[in-house]
Amino acid sequence: MKRQIISMAAGLTAALFAANAVALEIDPNVPPEISLGGRLIATANFSDTDRPVGGNKSEAALDIADSSILISASKYMFNAGDYGYAVLGLILPEDDSDLPDEIFVHQALVGMGSQDYDFVLGRTRLPNTLVSFPTLRDDDLLAFTHVGNAGANVEAEEDQIFGGVLGGTRYLWKRFQARAFATARAETDVSDLSSSDRTSRSNLNGAALGFAYEMPEAIKFDRGIRYAGVGFDWQRVDELAGGDDDDVAALLAGFSYNLNDDPEAGWAVDFQGIYNFGAGVANLGSDVTRARGEQYALVSALRYTSRPQLQTDWQAALTVAWKDYADFNDASSLALVPSVAWRIGSGIEALGQYRYLDNGATLGTAENKDSSHALFLGLSFALDTTFNESVGARGSILDLEHNMLNPGPAGLGH
């Protein structure tokens, strides 16, 4: 009996010390700020393509690609003014995409930030473009607006736009920002260009640097430069013929300029140029060889936005894009894209767009597309709501998505 009493006393003493140890850990259950966002876009697409082999091809389709849903959570950290956050997002790919699933995880990241910096780790938009243009979808001019993925031979716009990132943005003197990222682009076995079965999206195989000037949100309607930036993009890829790896590097420069200072009737021009040094290719017959070819790409848009009583009513824009492969004759491409968006409700827009594309003879043969006409008519519905609003985070969750009514700076740090 005495032994049992001693054992019970020892057990009670241990439990008491354990309770006191737990009590020393003060970790209140602070509910996070939750943001829910997304965009559903549905368009009727009518296209006619002139092919060098196979004649003309006409199509009519209902397209819901690029519709997405996003959820984020954020909390303040122990350091005053610093906050941590996490974002998860799903997007619908194109019907003819090589992606194995009908839903693609395009946002899966954690990060932390303050008024001075923003650091991210995970999958999100790649820093391979600077300016967002007024098109219905951000892949409507993908071959002109983004540095191509030189390591993935897949028909998937998502693998050109999204990937793994590790790095951040430092905000300097309120209007300047510098950024540096390591990137993990999708990559396939390019030694067999007929196969796209094995795709890796986790290997760190690139990097990006950038420096930009951006007008604060409160005065972004003043006449003059709203945004100006330069960037450097680098990819390490497998050599097509085997052997050593190749380096593919590109320089980017872009700006957005307000032509007047009337916030109710704004005229603006957006511009971006990309020079890809290339890695030397014998032909342009596949996506991966076109991404590795030495090339120049220029894109510019003129847009008018009607904002009576400072509420956007409609926008009309004309985007012109040109691209040329330096090592090949007749390998240029020209695109003209007029577009219109009518705001018919808060976050609800009626959309219209026409796209004309003309390829030079060499590029047309490589893509089996001499020229094409496409008409897009549709509707877009966007939502953005926040619960337990308590964190002064930078921007809206919808800044992660393309919005033709808010062109200008693109990519991380905006």
Secondary structure per residue as TSV (DSSP state, phi and psi in degrees):
chain	resnum	aa	ss	phi	psi
A	1	M	-	360.0	-42.2
A	2	K	H	-61.3	-39.5
A	3	R	H	-63.9	-38.4
A	4	Q	H	-66.0	-39.8
A	5	I	H	-64.0	-42.3
A	6	I	H	-63.5	-41.3
A	7	S	H	-63.0	-42.9
A	8	M	H	-63.9	-40.9
A	9	A	H	-63.3	-41.8
A	10	A	H	-63.3	-42.5
A	11	G	H	-63.3	-42.9
A	12	L	H	-64.5	-38.5
A	13	T	H	-63.8	-43.2
A	14	A	H	-62.7	-42.0
A	15	A	H	-63.9	-38.6
A	16	L	H	-64.7	-44.9
A	17	F	H	-64.7	-37.2
A	18	A	H	-64.7	-41.9
A	19	A	H	-62.3	-41.4
A	20	N	H	-65.1	-36.9
A	21	A	H	-64.3	-41.9
A	22	V	H	-64.8	-38.7
A	23	A	H	-64.8	-22.7
A	24	L	T	-74.3	-16.8
A	25	E	-	-91.1	105.3
A	26	I	-	-99.0	104.3
A	27	D	-	-135.9	82.5
A	28	P	-	-62.9	146.2
A	29	N	-	-81.3	91.1
A	30	V	-	-89.7	116.9
A	31	P	-	-67.3	137.6
A	32	P	-	-79.1	161.0
A	33	E	E	-76.8	129.7
A	34	I	E	-114.2	127.8
A	35	S	E	-118.1	134.1
A	36	L	E	-119.2	127.7
A	37	G	E	-146.0	168.4
A	38	G	E	168.6	174.2
A	39	R	E	-150.5	126.8
A	40	L	E	-109.6	122.0
A	41	I	E	-124.0	129.3
A	42	A	E	-130.1	128.7
A	43	T	E	-134.9	149.6
A	44	A	E	-95.7	120.6
A	45	N	E	-108.2	128.9
A	46	F	E	-124.7	121.4
A	47	S	E	-136.3	152.5
A	48	D	E	-137.8	123.4
A	49	T	E	-119.9	129.9
A	50	D	E	-95.6	115.8
A	51	R	E	-109.4	142.7
A	52	P	T	-69.8	-26.3
A	53	V	T	-124.3	119.7
A	54	G	T	101.9	0.4
A	55	G	E	70.8	-164.6
A	56	N	E	-74.8	150.9
A	57	K	E	-134.5	122.8
A	58	S	E	-111.5	139.7
A	59	E	E	-139.5	151.5
A	60	A	E	-136.7	129.2
A	61	A	E	-149.1	153.9
A	62	L	E	-98.6	123.8
A	63	D	E	-120.7	121.9
A	64	I	-	-116.6	15.1
A	65	A	T	-62.0	152.4
A	66	D	T	75.4	3.1
A	67	S	-	-69.1	139.8
A	68	S	E	-148.6	163.2
A	69	I	E	-135.4	140.0
A	70	L	E	-133.0	144.0
A	71	I	E	-138.5	137.2
A	72	S	E	-136.9	154.2
A	73	A	E	-133.1	143.0
A	74	S	E	-147.3	148.5
A	75	K	E	-142.4	153.3
A	76	Y	E	-73.1	144.8
A	77	M	-	-91.7	-179.6
A	78	F	S	-66.5	-32.8
A	79	N	S	-73.7	129.7
A	80	A	T	-59.8	128.5
A	81	G	T	90.5	-16.2
A	82	D	-	-89.5	144.7
A	83	Y	E	-138.1	153.9
A	84	G	E	-113.9	153.9
A	85	Y	E	-152.4	163.2
A	86	A	E	-142.8	144.2
A	87	V	E	-134.4	135.8
A	88	L	E	-128.2	131.5
A	89	G	E	-141.6	145.9
A	90	L	E	-123.3	142.0
A	91	I	E	-136.0	150.3
A	92	L	-	-92.2	120.2
A	93	P	-	-76.3	173.3
A	94	E	-	-64.4	153.7
A	95	D	T	-61.7	-36.2
A	96	D	T	-94.7	19.5
A	97	S	-	-70.3	149.8
A	98	D	-	-80.5	-2.2
A	99	L	-	-63.7	139.4
A	100	P	S	-72.5	-18.6
A	101	D	S	-117.1	158.0
A	102	E	S	-82.3	-10.4
A	103	I	S	-128.8	134.3
A	104	F	E	-118.4	132.7
A	105	V	E	-79.8	102.0
A	106	H	E	-98.5	-16.1
A	107	Q	E	-131.6	120.4
A	108	A	E	-154.7	86.5
A	109	L	E	-142.9	155.3
A	110	V	E	-123.2	152.9
A	111	G	E	-163.3	177.4
A	112	M	E	-148.6	155.7
A	113	G	E	-163.5	177.6
A	114	S	-	-160.3	-168.6
A	115	Q	S	-70.7	-11.9
A	116	D	S	-105.4	-20.1
A	117	Y	E	-155.4	165.7
A	118	D	E	-147.7	124.6
A	119	F	E	-122.0	133.8
A	120	V	E	-133.2	151.7
A	121	L	E	-146.1	118.4
A	122	G	E	142.5	-159.5
A	123	R	E	-99.8	131.5
A	124	T	E	-162.8	-161.1
A	125	R	E	-67.7	136.7
A	126	L	-	-74.6	146.1
A	127	P	S	-81.8	52.4
A	128	N	-	-110.2	21.4
A	129	T	-	-155.1	160.9
A	130	L	-	-116.5	-34.2
A	131	V	E	-123.2	137.4
A	132	S	E	-95.3	134.5
A	133	F	-	-109.6	157.3
A	134	P	S	-78.4	65.4
A	135	T	S	-111.9	160.4
A	136	L	S	-58.9	-47.4
A	137	R	S	-122.5	151.1
A	138	D	T	-75.5	-5.3
A	139	D	T	-102.6	9.1
A	140	D	T	-66.1	-26.9
A	141	L	T	-129.0	40.2
A	142	L	H	-57.2	-41.0
A	143	A	H	-67.3	-15.7
A	144	F	H	-102.8	-31.6
A	145	T	H	-97.1	-19.3
A	146	H	S	-122.7	147.9
A	147	V	-	-69.5	122.5
A	148	G	-	-68.0	154.5
A	149	N	-	-79.3	112.4
A	150	A	T	-88.5	6.3
A	151	G	T	-121.8	2.0
A	152	A	-	-126.7	117.9
A	153	N	-	-98.1	68.1
A	154	V	-	-133.9	148.7
A	155	E	-	-89.7	83.5
A	156	A	-	-154.4	106.4
A	157	E	T	-59.8	-30.6
A	158	E	H	-62.0	-34.5
A	159	D	H	-78.1	-8.2
A	160	Q	H	-90.5	-27.6
A	161	I	H	-101.7	-37.8
A	162	F	E	-113.3	153.2
A	163	G	E	-177.4	-178.9
A	164	G	E	-79.4	140.9
A	165	V	E	-135.4	147.8
A	166	L	E	-142.1	110.4
A	167	G	E	157.5	-161.4
A	168	G	E	-168.6	-177.2
A	169	T	E	-121.5	134.8
A	170	R	E	-110.4	124.5
A	171	Y	E	-93.9	126.8
A	172	L	E	-121.9	130.4
A	173	W	T	51.7	35.2
A	174	K	T	70.8	-35.2
A	175	R	T	-113.1	-4.3
A	176	F	E	-115.7	152.2
A	177	Q	E	-147.3	141.5
A	178	A	E	-123.0	140.7
A	179	R	E	-139.2	152.4
A	180	A	E	-148.5	133.2
A	181	F	E	-141.5	143.1
A	182	A	E	-92.7	142.0
A	183	T	E	-125.4	150.2
A	184	A	E	-122.9	94.1
A	185	R	-	-86.0	155.0
A	186	A	-	-61.2	142.1
A	187	E	E	-142.6	145.2
A	188	T	E	-125.9	175.2
A	189	D	-	-78.6	96.2
A	190	V	T	-78.4	-5.0
A	191	S	T	-70.2	-18.2
A	192	D	S	-125.4	90.5
A	193	L	T	-70.6	-6.8
A	194	S	T	-89.1	-3.2
A	195	S	-	-120.6	138.0
A	196	S	-	-135.0	28.0
A	197	D	-	-72.6	-37.4
A	198	R	-	-105.8	114.2
A	199	T	E	-127.2	128.0
A	200	S	E	-108.2	139.1
A	201	R	-	-126.1	15.5
A	202	S	-	-114.5	-16.5
A	203	N	S	-75.1	129.4
A	204	L	-	-71.7	114.0
A	205	N	-	-137.1	19.2
A	206	G	E	-165.7	-179.1
A	207	A	E	-156.7	160.8
A	208	A	E	-148.5	141.7
A	209	L	E	-128.0	150.7
A	210	G	E	-159.4	156.7
A	211	F	E	-143.0	135.5
A	212	A	E	-148.0	156.5
A	213	Y	E	-115.3	130.9
A	214	E	E	-137.4	131.8
A	215	M	-	-69.5	135.8
A	216	P	-	-57.3	149.6
A	217	E	G	-56.8	-36.9
A	218	A	G	-65.6	-24.6
A	219	I	G	-125.4	28.7
A	220	K	T	-72.2	-9.0
A	221	F	T	-94.4	1.1
A	222	D	S	-66.4	149.9
A	223	R	S	-65.7	140.2
A	224	G	E	120.4	-166.0
A	225	I	E	-66.6	125.3
A	226	R	E	-95.6	-35.0
A	227	Y	E	-153.5	141.8
A	228	A	E	-149.4	133.5
A	229	G	E	-150.9	158.5
A	230	V	E	-131.6	152.8
A	231	G	E	-150.8	160.1
A	232	F	E	-130.7	129.6
A	233	D	E	-122.2	133.5
A	234	W	E	-133.6	136.5
A	235	Q	E	-129.5	140.7
A	236	R	E	-108.6	117.1
A	237	V	E	-131.5	158.8
A	238	D	E	-69.2	138.7
A	239	E	-	-66.8	139.1
A	240	L	T	-61.5	-36.9
A	241	A	T	-92.6	10.2
A	242	G	S	85.7	171.0
A	243	G	S	96.1	-142.0
A	244	D	S	-68.4	161.4
A	245	D	E	-76.0	160.8
A	246	D	E	-111.4	150.8
A	247	D	E	-105.1	131.2
A	248	V	E	-122.6	116.6
A	249	A	E	-123.3	151.4
A	250	A	E	-144.3	148.2
A	251	L	E	-108.9	140.6
A	252	L	E	-128.6	146.2
A	253	A	E	-149.0	141.8
A	254	G	E	-162.8	164.0
A	255	F	E	-156.7	160.5
A	256	S	E	-125.4	131.7
A	257	Y	E	-131.3	124.6
A	258	N	E	-82.8	122.4
A	259	L	S	-81.1	-17.1
A	260	N	-	-143.8	177.3
A	261	D	-	-119.8	31.6
A	262	D	-	-100.6	106.5
A	263	P	T	-68.1	-14.6
A	264	E	T	-92.1	-14.8
A	265	A	E	-149.3	81.5
A	266	G	E	-95.8	134.5
A	267	W	E	-111.0	134.8
A	268	A	E	-148.7	156.3
A	269	V	E	-128.8	138.2
A	270	D	E	-118.5	144.9
A	271	F	E	-147.0	144.7
A	272	Q	E	-149.2	139.8
A	273	G	E	-126.4	140.9
A	274	I	E	-129.2	129.8
A	275	Y	E	-117.3	117.0
A	276	N	E	-101.3	119.0
A	277	F	-	-65.9	-25.3
A	278	G	-	74.7	175.7
A	279	A	-	-130.1	9.0
A	280	G	-	78.3	110.0
A	281	V	-	-132.1	152.9
A	282	A	S	-84.4	-22.5
A	283	N	-	-155.0	175.3
A	284	L	-	-116.3	31.0
A	285	G	-	-79.4	-3.6
A	286	S	S	-142.8	165.2
A	287	D	H	-59.7	-40.5
A	288	V	H	-72.0	-34.5
A	289	T	H	-73.0	-35.0
A	290	R	H	-65.8	-36.1
A	291	A	H	-68.6	-21.8
A	292	R	H	-97.4	-4.5
A	293	G	S	-77.0	144.8
A	294	E	-	-64.7	130.5
A	295	Q	E	-156.5	156.2
A	296	Y	E	-120.9	137.5
A	297	A	E	-137.1	128.5
A	298	L	E	-126.0	133.6
A	299	V	E	-135.2	134.8
A	300	S	E	-142.3	144.6
A	301	A	E	-134.9	136.8
A	302	L	E	-110.7	127.2
A	303	R	E	-136.4	147.5
A	304	Y	E	-122.1	131.3
A	305	T	E	-122.5	123.0
A	306	S	E	-93.5	120.3
A	307	R	-	-132.8	66.4
A	308	P	G	-63.0	139.1
A	309	Q	G	54.8	29.0
A	310	L	G	61.4	29.0
A	311	Q	S	-124.6	122.5
A	312	T	-	-59.6	127.4
A	313	D	-	-103.8	-51.9
A	314	W	E	-157.8	162.7
A	315	Q	E	-140.6	136.7
A	316	A	E	-122.7	138.7
A	317	A	E	-146.2	154.0
A	318	L	E	-128.2	120.7
A	319	T	E	-112.2	132.1
A	320	V	E	-121.5	132.0
A	321	A	E	-132.7	142.6
A	322	W	E	-140.2	142.9
A	323	K	E	-145.8	145.2
A	324	D	E	-146.0	135.4
A	325	Y	E	-93.3	117.0
A	326	A	T	-66.9	-29.5
A	327	D	T	-89.1	3.1
A	328	F	S	-132.1	142.7
A	329	N	T	-81.4	147.3
A	330	D	T	52.5	42.2
A	331	A	-	-120.5	39.1
A	332	S	E	-102.5	165.0
A	333	S	E	-143.3	139.9
A	334	L	E	-127.8	135.4
A	335	A	E	-132.3	138.2
A	336	L	E	-122.6	126.6
A	337	V	E	-135.8	92.0
A	338	P	E	-80.4	142.9
A	339	S	E	-145.6	154.1
A	340	V	E	-139.4	140.2
A	341	A	E	-134.6	128.1
A	342	W	E	-109.2	126.0
A	343	R	E	-84.6	108.7
A	344	I	E	-105.3	3.3
A	345	G	E	-178.8	171.4
A	346	S	T	-66.2	108.7
A	347	G	T	80.2	6.4
A	348	I	E	-117.0	125.8
A	349	E	E	-135.8	141.2
A	350	A	E	-94.8	134.3
A	351	L	E	-123.4	145.8
A	352	G	E	-145.9	139.8
A	353	Q	E	-156.0	142.2
A	354	Y	E	-123.7	137.4
A	355	R	E	-130.3	123.5
A	356	Y	E	-112.1	131.9
A	357	L	E	-129.6	132.3
A	358	D	E	-131.7	122.8
A	359	N	E	-105.6	146.9
A	360	G	-	-65.9	167.2
A	361	A	H	-59.6	-43.8
A	362	T	H	-66.9	-46.8
A	363	L	H	-68.1	-37.0
A	364	G	H	-61.6	-40.5
A	365	T	H	-66.5	-41.1
A	366	A	H	-64.2	-39.5
A	367	E	H	-94.0	-4.6
A	368	N	T	54.0	45.8
A	369	K	-	-153.3	104.6
A	370	D	S	-77.2	-46.0
A	371	S	E	-157.7	163.5
A	372	S	E	-154.3	151.4
A	373	H	E	-124.0	135.7
A	374	A	E	-142.5	134.5
A	375	L	E	-118.0	131.5
A	376	F	E	-123.0	126.2
A	377	L	E	-131.3	130.1
A	378	G	E	-172.5	-167.7
A	379	L	E	-131.8	150.9
A	380	S	E	-133.5	138.1
A	381	F	E	-128.4	121.7
A	382	A	E	-118.7	143.4
A	383	L	E	-130.8	148.1
A	384	D	E	-157.1	107.4
A	385	T	E	-137.5	149.6
A	386	T	E	-127.6	136.8
A	387	F	E	-113.1	143.0
A	388	N	S	54.5	52.7
A	389	E	-	-63.4	114.2
A	390	S	-	-147.6	-7.3
A	391	V	-	-119.1	128.6
A	392	G	-	-84.4	62.7
A	393	A	-	-72.4	163.6
A	394	R	S	-84.9	118.6
A	395	G	S	78.6	-176.9
A	396	S	-	-102.2	157.0
A	397	I	G	-62.3	-26.4
A	398	L	G	-74.1	-9.1
A	399	D	G	-64.2	-18.1
A	400	L	G	-77.3	-11.5
A	401	E	S	-113.0	158.5
A	402	H	-	-73.4	137.7
A	403	N	-	-142.1	111.4
A	404	M	T	-68.5	-17.1
A	405	L	T	-88.1	-1.3
A	406	N	S	-136.1	59.5
A	407	P	-	-71.9	176.8
A	408	G	E	127.1	-136.7
A	409	P	E	-61.1	141.3
A	410	A	-	-127.0	162.1
A	411	G	S	90.9	-169.7
A	412	L	T	-70.9	153.2
A	413	G	T	88.0	3.3
A	414	H	-	-110.9	360.0
